Amino acid sequence: MLSKDSLQFLDDLKANNNRDWFLENKKRYEVFKKDYHQLVAHILDTMKPLDPSLEMLEVKNCTFRINRDIRFSKDKSPYKDHLGVWLSSGYKGNNRAGYYIHIAKQTSFIAGGFYCPESQDLKKIRKEIAYFYEDLDEIIAAKNFKKIFGDFDRNETNVLKNPPRGYEKEHPAIEYLKLKSFETSQKFNIEEILENDFVSKACQKLILLKPLNDFMNRALTADE
């Protein structure tokens, strides 16, 4: 769990997102960072026995820097006002599916799958779906998966209007094949992070995504 002080730090940072304020509150940030890392360590301790592919992960592999990359952004705020936790057998930046926890005042959620794969990985995933869509159907139709996550997240930015090149519109898995991103999520209230059983409850839900992650990672690592 995070402390109320850590959540307050995020609130204050959002309201004072500039370097001068951050430097004046560096000691608060150090306390916040320690709290953040302890949360990630707790999540790892809970998830590793459930998914052995995460065994090599350390806290540093699952956290994000508080500094924003503003080089190509219209928003020049220098710091992030949220927390992210990313667990994947490929580490951050590598091409593997994984588990994600996003902690922000307005948009806290747990998620998993493969977010916006690059072209070559997208081709591999679509090929796996085309040949083994029944496996994916079974994963998505599982009772507990349906109850918690429902389906893939779909919106106008991550779904093609027409079938991707090389696939017919009559393909039985065409609604999967039209996806450009393969993640699913469930929102939660940020106040839940203060509860003693938050990590155990979140991990009980996240592990439901292991079959989906395994399917995606199979696609990425299988021989042609």
C-alpha positions as CSV (number, residue, x, y, z in Angstrom):
1,M,0.0,0.0,0.0
2,L,1.0,3.6,-0.5
3,S,0.7,6.2,2.3
4,K,-1.7,9.1,2.4
5,D,1.4,11.3,2.3
6,S,2.5,9.8,-1.0
7,L,-0.9,10.4,-2.5
8,Q,-0.8,14.0,-1.2
9,F,2.7,14.5,-2.8
10,L,1.2,13.5,-6.2
11,D,-1.6,15.9,-5.7
12,D,0.7,18.7,-4.7
13,L,3.1,17.9,-7.6
14,K,0.1,18.1,-10.0
15,A,-0.7,21.6,-8.7
16,N,2.9,22.7,-8.7
17,N,4.5,20.9,-11.7
18,N,7.7,22.9,-12.0
19,R,11.4,22.4,-11.1
20,D,11.6,25.0,-8.4
21,W,8.8,23.5,-6.4
22,F,10.2,20.0,-6.9
23,L,13.6,21.0,-5.7
24,E,12.1,22.7,-2.6
25,N,10.2,19.4,-1.9
26,K,13.1,17.0,-2.7
27,K,12.9,15.4,0.8
28,R,9.2,14.7,0.3
29,Y,10.0,13.2,-3.1
30,E,12.6,10.9,-1.5
31,V,10.0,9.6,1.0
32,F,7.5,9.2,-1.8
33,K,10.1,7.3,-3.9
34,K,10.8,4.9,-1.0
35,D,7.1,4.3,-0.6
36,Y,6.7,3.6,-4.3
37,H,9.6,1.1,-4.4
38,Q,8.2,-0.7,-1.3
39,L,4.9,-1.0,-3.1
40,V,6.5,-2.5,-6.2
41,A,8.5,-4.9,-4.0
42,H,5.3,-6.1,-2.4
43,I,3.7,-6.6,-5.8
44,L,6.7,-8.6,-7.0
45,D,6.7,-10.8,-3.9
46,T,3.0,-11.6,-4.6
47,M,3.2,-12.1,-8.4
48,K,6.4,-14.1,-8.7
49,P,5.0,-17.3,-7.2
50,L,2.0,-16.9,-9.5
51,D,4.0,-16.3,-12.7
52,P,7.5,-17.8,-12.7
53,S,8.4,-15.8,-15.9
54,L,8.7,-12.8,-13.6
55,E,11.3,-14.4,-11.3
56,M,14.2,-12.4,-12.6
57,L,12.6,-9.0,-12.1
58,E,13.8,-6.5,-9.5
59,V,12.1,-3.4,-8.3
60,K,14.3,-1.2,-10.7
61,N,12.9,-3.2,-13.7
62,C,9.3,-2.3,-12.8
63,T,9.4,1.4,-11.9
64,F,9.4,4.5,-14.0
65,R,11.3,7.8,-13.6
66,I,9.3,10.7,-12.4
67,N,10.7,13.0,-15.1
68,R,8.6,13.3,-18.2
69,D,10.1,13.1,-21.7
70,I,8.8,16.5,-23.1
71,R,10.9,16.6,-26.3
72,F,7.9,15.9,-28.5
73,S,5.1,16.9,-26.2
74,K,3.0,20.1,-26.2
75,D,2.7,19.7,-22.5
76,K,6.0,20.8,-21.0
77,S,5.2,19.8,-17.4
78,P,8.5,18.3,-16.3
79,Y,7.2,15.7,-13.9
80,K,4.6,12.9,-13.9
81,D,1.7,13.2,-11.5
82,H,1.0,9.5,-11.5
83,L,2.7,6.1,-10.7
84,G,3.1,3.2,-13.0
85,V,4.2,-0.4,-12.2
86,W,5.1,-2.6,-15.2
87,L,5.8,-6.4,-14.8
88,S,7.0,-8.2,-17.8
89,S,9.4,-11.1,-18.6
90,G,10.9,-8.8,-21.2
91,Y,11.6,-5.9,-18.8
92,K,10.6,-2.3,-19.7
93,G,11.1,-1.4,-23.4
94,N,11.4,-5.0,-24.6
95,N,8.8,-6.7,-26.7
96,R,6.8,-8.8,-24.3
97,A,3.3,-8.7,-22.9
98,G,3.0,-8.0,-19.2
99,Y,1.0,-6.6,-16.3
100,Y,0.5,-2.9,-15.5
101,I,-0.8,-0.9,-12.5
102,H,-1.6,2.8,-13.1
103,I,-2.1,5.0,-10.0
104,A,-3.5,8.5,-10.7
105,K,-6.2,10.6,-9.0
106,Q,-8.7,10.4,-12.0
107,T,-7.6,7.3,-13.9
108,S,-6.3,4.4,-11.7
109,F,-6.5,1.0,-13.3
110,I,-4.9,-2.4,-13.6
111,A,-4.2,-3.8,-17.1
112,G,-2.3,-6.4,-19.1
113,G,-1.5,-7.6,-22.5
114,F,0.6,-6.0,-25.2
115,Y,0.1,-2.2,-25.7
116,C,0.6,-0.8,-29.2
117,P,3.1,-3.3,-30.6
118,E,5.5,-2.2,-33.4
119,S,4.9,-3.3,-36.9
120,Q,7.0,-6.6,-36.8
121,D,5.5,-7.7,-33.5
122,L,2.0,-6.8,-34.7
123,K,2.5,-9.1,-37.7
124,K,3.6,-11.9,-35.4
125,I,0.6,-11.5,-33.1
126,R,-1.9,-11.3,-36.0
127,K,-0.3,-14.5,-37.5
128,E,-0.7,-16.3,-34.1
129,I,-4.3,-15.1,-33.9
130,A,-5.1,-16.2,-37.4
131,Y,-3.9,-19.7,-36.8
132,F,-4.8,-20.2,-33.2
133,Y,-7.8,-17.9,-32.6
134,E,-9.7,-20.7,-30.8
135,D,-7.0,-20.5,-28.1
136,L,-7.6,-16.8,-27.8
137,D,-11.4,-17.2,-27.8
138,E,-11.0,-19.6,-24.8
139,I,-8.9,-17.1,-22.9
140,I,-11.3,-14.2,-23.5
141,A,-14.3,-16.4,-22.7
142,A,-13.0,-17.7,-19.4
143,K,-15.6,-16.9,-16.6
144,N,-13.3,-14.9,-14.3
145,F,-11.7,-13.1,-17.2
146,K,-15.1,-12.0,-18.5
147,K,-16.2,-11.0,-15.0
148,I,-13.2,-8.7,-14.3
149,F,-12.0,-7.5,-17.7
150,G,-14.7,-8.3,-20.1
151,D,-12.8,-8.1,-23.4
152,F,-9.9,-6.2,-25.1
153,D,-10.1,-2.5,-24.7
154,R,-11.4,-1.1,-27.9
155,N,-11.6,2.5,-29.2
156,E,-11.4,4.4,-32.5
157,T,-7.6,4.7,-32.2
158,N,-6.7,1.1,-31.7
159,V,-9.1,-0.7,-34.0
160,L,-8.9,-0.7,-37.8
161,K,-12.0,0.1,-39.8
162,N,-11.1,-2.5,-42.4
163,P,-9.3,-5.9,-42.2
164,P,-5.5,-5.6,-42.1
165,R,-3.7,-6.4,-45.3
166,G,-3.6,-10.1,-46.0
167,Y,-6.7,-11.0,-44.1
168,E,-10.3,-11.5,-45.4
169,K,-13.2,-9.8,-43.7
170,E,-14.8,-13.3,-43.4
171,H,-12.0,-14.6,-41.2
172,P,-13.5,-16.0,-38.0
173,A,-11.1,-13.9,-35.9
174,I,-11.4,-10.7,-37.8
175,E,-12.4,-8.6,-34.8
176,Y,-9.2,-9.6,-33.1
177,L,-7.2,-9.2,-36.2
178,K,-8.4,-5.6,-36.7
179,L,-6.9,-4.6,-33.3
180,K,-3.7,-2.5,-33.3
181,S,-3.3,-2.9,-29.5
182,F,-4.0,-5.9,-27.3
183,E,-4.6,-4.8,-23.8
184,T,-7.5,-5.1,-21.3
185,S,-8.0,-3.2,-18.1
186,Q,-10.2,-2.5,-15.0
187,K,-10.5,0.8,-13.2
188,F,-10.3,1.2,-9.5
189,N,-10.6,4.2,-7.1
190,I,-7.3,5.6,-6.1
191,E,-8.4,5.4,-2.4
192,E,-8.2,1.6,-2.6
193,I,-4.4,1.9,-2.7
194,L,-4.5,2.8,1.0
195,E,-6.1,-0.5,1.9
196,N,-3.9,-3.2,3.5
197,D,-5.2,-5.8,1.1
198,F,-4.9,-3.8,-2.1
199,V,-1.8,-5.7,-3.4
200,S,-3.3,-9.1,-2.8
201,K,-6.6,-8.1,-4.4
202,A,-5.0,-6.5,-7.4
203,C,-2.7,-9.4,-8.0
204,Q,-5.6,-11.9,-7.8
205,K,-7.1,-10.0,-10.7
206,L,-3.8,-9.5,-12.6
207,I,-2.9,-13.1,-12.7
208,L,-6.1,-13.8,-14.6
209,L,-4.3,-12.1,-17.5
210,K,-1.4,-14.7,-17.5
211,P,-3.0,-16.9,-20.3
212,L,-3.4,-13.8,-22.4
213,N,0.2,-12.7,-21.8
214,D,1.4,-16.2,-22.5
215,F,-0.5,-16.2,-25.8
216,M,1.0,-12.9,-26.9
217,N,4.5,-13.9,-25.8
218,R,4.2,-17.2,-27.6
219,A,3.5,-15.2,-30.8
220,L,6.6,-13.0,-30.2
221,T,9.0,-15.8,-29.5
222,A,7.8,-18.7,-31.7
223,D,9.9,-19.7,-34.7
224,E,8.6,-18.8,-38.1
